[in-house]
Amino acid sequence: MASAFPEEIIKQVFFSLPVKSLLRFKTVSRQWHQLISSRQFAEKHHQIQSQDKKLTIFYGLNDHPNSWTTSSLTNLMYDEDQLHDVQNTSIGLSFIRVPYDSISVVGSCNGVICLSALLSNEVVLWNPALRKHRVLPSLGDQCQQYGSYGFGYDPMEDEYLVVTYVTTVKNGEYWTRAKVYSLRTDSWTSIGHDNGLGDVYIEESGIFVHEMFHWIGIRMDGTYVVLSLDMMIERYEEILQPDYGEVVECMRLGVWRGDLSIISSSNETELNVWVMKEYGDCESWTKLFRIPYFHQLSQIGVPRVCFVMENGDVLLNCGPSLVICKLNNGSMWFHRVLRQGGIAEFRVAVYGESLMFPF
């Protein structure tokens, strides 16, 4: 069926539509199917639509052991009518066969979310908007405990990468190395770990920022170290931390408007948020603000920075709760997203819906 409108006008209209509508329109004609299915269209559409961020929440309930729910991030933060909908909508994650409390959100990019399942040693790439997923090949190792992962996209090589630190346990001894999964080759390969950083235990998923992977590690003496991994040269570096002015008891990495950030805690009275404003320059670490402790926060330690809005409001994930910090007036808006009992913590991913399914 020929369209009465030029293709460029159709494209501009389609760029403004959500993924759900475009999937329906693919069935209208062969021309529309080819247009919407093209990679060029998917990339441009995501570039435009990614401004409307979505928040996906993973949790577990008796009737839905593995569930997720999605809401517009803007509506969640500023429209109280949306909160009720978020609390009561769930869809099972049938492709992950382990309890939700063993699922970790590694990261997201281009509308694709990376999940890891500790108990089954599975790694999954998932596009929630398309309801499509891919389970990555097994690491193929025996007698191992799998540590943290990292997920990112290399635009220079047009390559999606998953990195994991693997701890091998044999006869009471262990050694740690890193492996990287390439979507292009659909395989895992080992990378070196001989740059003199020493034995470092890495527990949580890393973050991908400035086209580098980053993790927090713990040395044998209990001190923290921030590591970066440059995949171009497969080299690890230690990033010097801020001058906290006191001993840090716990900390967590994050991304603050595209920059590397750290939330640190030295006591049970407040948290401090630091940002490296010039990547690679340790002198550029700046303390932006502090967060006073409150009851829910003291139960879970250090929260995660989910997202920073344009006006400076910050969304924090604190166990089974979301906390909105309004920095302009110093206030905090606390609400519990999931009110059902028995939930100690849920996992959160922020992403922009896309048509991309590069696997």
C-alpha positions as CSV (number, residue, x, y, z in Angstrom):
1,M,0.0,0.0,0.0
2,A,1.6,3.3,-1.1
3,S,1.6,6.2,1.4
4,A,0.1,9.5,0.4
5,F,2.8,11.3,2.4
6,P,6.5,11.6,1.7
7,E,8.7,9.2,3.7
8,E,10.5,12.0,5.5
9,I,7.2,13.3,6.9
10,I,6.2,9.8,8.0
11,K,9.6,9.4,9.7
12,Q,9.1,12.6,11.7
13,V,5.7,11.4,12.9
14,F,7.1,8.0,13.8
15,F,10.0,9.4,15.7
16,S,7.5,10.9,18.1
17,L,5.6,7.6,18.8
18,P,6.3,5.1,21.5
19,V,7.7,1.7,20.7
20,K,4.3,0.0,21.4
21,S,2.6,2.0,18.7
22,L,5.4,1.4,16.1
23,L,5.2,-2.3,16.6
24,R,1.6,-2.2,15.6
25,F,2.3,0.0,12.6
26,K,4.9,-2.5,11.3
27,T,1.9,-4.7,10.2
28,V,0.3,-1.9,8.1
29,S,2.5,-2.3,5.0
30,R,5.8,-3.7,3.8
31,Q,7.1,-0.2,3.4
32,W,6.4,0.7,7.0
33,H,7.7,-2.6,8.2
34,Q,11.0,-2.0,6.4
35,L,11.3,1.5,7.7
36,I,10.6,0.8,11.4
37,S,12.8,-2.4,11.3
38,S,15.8,-0.5,9.9
39,R,18.7,0.1,12.3
40,Q,19.1,3.8,11.2
41,F,15.4,4.4,12.2
42,A,15.8,2.6,15.5
43,E,18.9,4.6,16.5
44,K,17.3,7.9,15.6
45,H,14.1,7.0,17.4
46,H,16.0,6.0,20.5
47,Q,17.9,9.2,20.5
48,I,14.7,11.2,20.5
49,Q,12.7,9.0,22.8
50,S,15.5,8.5,25.4
51,Q,14.7,11.9,26.8
52,D,11.6,10.2,28.3
53,K,13.2,7.9,30.8
54,K,11.5,4.8,32.1
55,L,11.9,3.3,35.5
56,T,11.8,-0.5,35.8
57,I,11.4,-2.0,39.2
58,F,12.2,-5.7,39.9
59,Y,10.7,-7.4,43.0
60,G,9.3,-10.6,44.4
61,L,5.9,-11.5,45.7
62,N,4.3,-14.8,46.7
63,D,2.1,-14.9,43.6
64,H,4.7,-13.5,41.3
65,P,8.2,-14.7,42.4
66,N,9.9,-12.7,39.7
67,S,8.1,-9.5,38.7
68,W,8.8,-6.2,37.1
69,T,6.8,-3.0,36.5
70,T,7.6,0.0,34.4
71,S,6.6,3.7,34.9
72,S,7.5,6.9,33.3
73,L,10.3,8.4,35.5
74,T,8.8,11.9,35.2
75,N,5.3,10.7,36.2
76,L,6.7,8.7,39.1
77,M,8.6,11.6,40.5
78,Y,6.0,14.4,40.1
79,D,2.6,12.8,39.6
80,E,1.3,11.1,42.7
81,D,-1.6,9.6,40.8
82,Q,1.0,7.3,39.1
83,L,2.2,5.8,42.3
84,H,-0.8,3.6,42.7
85,D,-0.4,2.2,39.2
86,V,3.2,1.4,39.9
87,Q,2.4,-0.5,43.1
88,N,-0.1,-2.8,41.5
89,T,1.3,-3.7,38.1
90,S,3.6,-6.7,37.6
91,I,4.6,-9.1,34.9
92,G,6.6,-12.3,35.5
93,L,10.2,-12.7,34.3
94,S,9.7,-16.2,33.0
95,F,13.1,-16.3,31.3
96,I,15.0,-16.0,34.6
97,R,14.5,-19.2,36.7
98,V,15.8,-18.0,40.1
99,P,14.3,-15.9,42.9
100,Y,14.3,-12.2,42.4
101,D,16.6,-11.6,45.3
102,S,19.4,-13.3,43.4
103,I,18.9,-11.1,40.4
104,S,21.2,-8.1,39.9
105,V,20.7,-5.2,37.5
106,V,24.1,-4.7,35.9
107,G,23.2,-1.7,33.8
108,S,21.4,-0.4,30.7
109,C,22.3,1.3,27.4
110,N,20.3,2.0,24.2
111,G,17.2,0.6,25.8
112,V,18.8,-2.8,26.6
113,I,19.1,-3.9,30.2
114,C,21.7,-6.4,31.4
115,L,20.7,-8.7,34.3
116,S,22.7,-11.3,36.1
117,A,21.4,-14.2,38.2
118,L,23.8,-15.3,40.9
119,L,22.3,-18.7,41.7
120,S,22.2,-19.9,38.0
121,N,25.3,-17.9,36.8
122,E,23.1,-16.6,34.0
123,V,23.5,-13.2,32.2
124,V,20.6,-11.9,30.2
125,L,20.4,-9.0,27.8
126,W,16.8,-7.8,27.7
127,N,14.8,-5.1,25.8
128,P,11.6,-4.6,28.0
129,A,9.9,-2.5,25.3
130,L,10.2,-5.3,22.7
131,R,9.8,-8.1,25.3
132,K,12.8,-9.8,23.8
133,H,15.8,-11.2,25.6
134,R,19.0,-13.2,25.0
135,V,20.7,-15.5,27.5
136,L,24.5,-15.2,27.1
137,P,26.6,-18.3,26.7
138,S,27.9,-20.0,29.9
139,L,31.3,-18.9,31.2
140,G,32.1,-22.6,31.1
141,D,34.2,-22.8,34.2
142,Q,34.0,-25.2,37.1
143,C,34.4,-24.7,40.9
144,Q,33.8,-20.9,40.7
145,Q,32.1,-18.1,42.5
146,Y,31.0,-15.4,40.1
147,G,31.5,-11.9,41.2
148,S,30.4,-8.6,39.7
149,Y,29.6,-7.6,36.1
150,G,29.7,-4.5,34.0
151,F,27.7,-3.7,30.8
152,G,28.5,-1.0,28.2
153,Y,28.5,0.0,24.6
154,D,31.6,1.0,22.6
155,P,30.4,3.4,19.9
156,M,33.8,3.4,18.1
157,E,33.6,-0.4,17.6
158,D,29.8,-0.5,17.5
159,E,30.0,-3.3,20.1
160,Y,28.1,-4.3,23.2
161,L,30.3,-5.6,26.0
162,V,29.7,-7.5,29.3
163,V,32.7,-7.8,31.7
164,T,32.8,-10.0,34.7
165,Y,35.3,-10.7,37.5
166,V,35.5,-14.4,38.1
167,T,36.8,-15.9,41.3
168,T,38.0,-19.5,41.1
169,V,38.0,-21.6,44.3
170,K,40.1,-24.8,44.4
171,N,41.4,-26.5,47.5
172,G,40.6,-23.6,49.7
173,E,42.5,-21.1,47.5
174,Y,41.2,-18.6,45.1
175,W,42.3,-16.3,42.3
176,T,40.4,-13.7,40.4
177,R,40.5,-12.7,36.8
178,A,38.3,-10.9,34.3
179,K,36.4,-12.1,31.3
180,V,34.7,-10.1,28.6
181,Y,31.7,-11.1,26.4
182,S,31.6,-9.7,22.9
183,L,28.2,-9.6,21.2
184,R,30.0,-9.7,17.8
185,T,31.7,-13.0,18.5
186,D,29.0,-14.3,21.0
187,S,31.8,-15.6,23.2
188,W,33.7,-15.0,26.4
189,T,37.5,-14.3,26.5
190,S,39.9,-13.8,29.4
191,I,41.8,-10.5,29.8
192,G,44.9,-9.9,31.8
193,H,45.1,-8.9,35.4
194,D,48.8,-8.3,35.9
195,N,49.2,-4.6,36.4
196,G,50.2,-4.8,40.0
197,L,46.9,-3.9,41.7
198,G,47.1,-6.9,43.9
199,D,44.3,-9.1,45.3
200,V,41.1,-7.1,45.2
201,Y,37.7,-8.5,46.0
202,I,34.9,-7.0,43.8
203,E,31.3,-7.7,45.0
204,E,28.9,-5.3,43.2
205,S,28.1,-4.7,39.6
206,G,30.3,-2.0,38.0
207,I,29.2,1.1,36.0
208,F,30.1,2.2,32.5
209,V,30.9,5.9,32.1
210,H,33.2,7.8,29.9
211,E,33.5,4.6,27.8
212,M,35.2,2.8,30.7
213,F,34.1,0.2,33.2
214,H,34.4,1.1,36.9
215,W,34.1,-1.0,40.1
216,I,34.7,-0.6,43.8
217,G,37.0,-3.2,45.2
218,I,38.0,-4.1,48.7
219,R,41.6,-5.0,49.5
220,M,42.7,-7.6,52.0
221,D,43.2,-4.9,54.7
222,G,39.6,-3.7,54.3
223,T,40.3,-0.5,52.4
224,Y,38.4,0.5,49.3
225,V,39.8,1.0,45.9
226,V,38.1,2.4,42.7
227,L,39.2,0.5,39.6
228,S,38.7,1.4,35.9
229,L,39.1,-0.9,32.9
230,D,40.0,0.4,29.5
231,M,38.8,-2.2,27.0
232,M,40.8,-0.6,24.2
233,I,44.1,-1.6,25.8
234,E,42.7,-4.1,28.3
235,R,44.4,-2.3,31.2
236,Y,43.3,-1.7,34.7
237,E,43.9,1.6,36.6
238,E,43.3,2.8,40.1
239,I,41.4,6.0,40.3
240,L,42.4,8.2,43.2
241,Q,39.4,8.9,45.5
242,P,38.3,12.2,47.0
243,D,39.9,13.6,50.2
244,Y,37.0,12.5,52.4
245,G,38.5,14.0,55.5
246,E,37.7,11.0,57.5
247,V,37.6,7.2,57.4
248,V,35.0,5.9,55.0
249,E,33.0,3.0,56.3
250,C,31.1,2.2,53.1
251,M,30.7,3.7,49.6
252,R,29.0,3.1,46.2
253,L,29.8,4.2,42.7
254,G,27.2,6.0,40.5
255,V,26.7,8.2,37.5
256,W,25.9,11.9,38.0
257,R,24.8,13.5,34.7
258,G,27.3,11.5,32.8
259,D,30.1,11.9,35.3
260,L,31.6,9.4,37.8
261,S,30.2,9.8,41.3
262,I,30.7,8.3,44.7
263,I,28.3,8.2,47.7
264,S,30.3,7.7,50.8
265,S,29.4,7.2,54.5
266,S,31.8,7.7,57.4
267,N,29.3,7.5,60.2
268,E,25.6,7.0,60.8
269,T,24.6,10.7,60.6
270,E,25.0,11.6,56.9
271,L,26.0,10.5,53.4
272,N,28.2,12.6,51.1
273,V,27.8,12.7,47.3
274,W,31.0,13.4,45.3
275,V,31.4,14.0,41.6
276,M,34.6,13.9,39.4
277,K,33.9,16.9,37.2
278,E,36.9,16.4,35.0
279,Y,37.3,12.7,34.3
280,G,40.8,11.4,35.2
281,D,41.6,14.5,37.3
282,C,41.5,13.5,41.0
283,E,41.7,17.2,41.9
284,S,38.3,17.7,40.4
285,W,36.5,15.6,42.9
286,T,33.7,17.9,44.4
287,K,31.3,17.2,47.2
288,L,27.9,18.3,45.9
289,F,25.7,17.8,48.9
290,R,25.0,15.6,51.9
291,I,22.1,13.4,52.7
292,P,21.1,13.1,56.4
293,Y,20.4,9.6,57.7
294,F,16.8,8.6,58.3
295,H,15.2,5.4,59.5
296,Q,14.8,3.5,56.2
297,L,18.3,4.6,55.0
298,S,20.0,3.4,58.1
299,Q,18.6,-0.1,57.5
300,I,20.2,-0.6,54.1
301,G,23.5,1.4,54.3
302,V,24.4,3.3,51.1
303,P,21.6,4.0,48.5
304,R,21.9,4.0,44.8
305,V,21.6,7.1,42.6
306,C,19.0,6.1,40.0
307,F,18.7,9.3,38.1
308,V,19.3,13.0,38.3
309,M,16.6,15.2,36.7
310,E,17.3,18.4,34.8
311,N,16.1,20.5,37.7
312,G,18.6,18.8,40.0
313,D,16.1,16.5,41.8
314,V,17.7,13.1,42.6
315,L,16.0,9.7,42.7
316,L,17.6,7.3,45.2
317,N,16.9,3.6,45.6
318,C,16.9,2.7,49.3
319,G,16.0,-0.9,49.7
320,P,12.2,-1.3,49.0
321,S,11.8,2.5,48.8
322,L,12.4,5.4,46.5
323,V,13.6,8.7,48.0
324,I,13.4,11.9,46.0
325,C,15.9,14.6,47.1
326,K,14.9,18.1,46.1
327,L,18.2,19.8,46.3
328,N,17.0,23.3,45.5
329,N,15.2,23.6,48.9
330,G,17.0,20.9,50.7
331,S,13.9,18.8,51.3
332,M,13.4,15.0,50.8
333,W,10.2,13.3,49.6
334,F,10.0,9.8,50.8
335,H,7.5,7.2,49.5
336,R,7.3,3.4,49.5
337,V,6.7,2.2,45.9
338,L,5.9,-1.4,46.8
339,R,3.7,-1.6,49.9
340,Q,3.4,-5.4,50.1
341,G,5.1,-6.9,53.0
342,G,8.2,-9.2,52.9
343,I,10.3,-7.2,50.5
344,A,13.7,-6.3,51.8
345,E,15.0,-4.7,48.6
346,F,14.1,-4.3,45.0
347,R,16.3,-3.7,41.9
348,V,15.9,-0.6,39.8
349,A,16.9,0.2,36.2
350,V,16.5,3.4,34.3
351,Y,16.4,3.2,30.6
352,G,15.0,4.8,27.4
353,E,12.6,2.6,25.4
354,S,14.0,1.6,22.0
355,L,13.5,-0.7,19.0
356,M,17.1,-1.9,19.3
357,F,17.6,-5.6,19.6
358,P,21.2,-6.1,18.4
359,F,21.4,-9.7,19.2
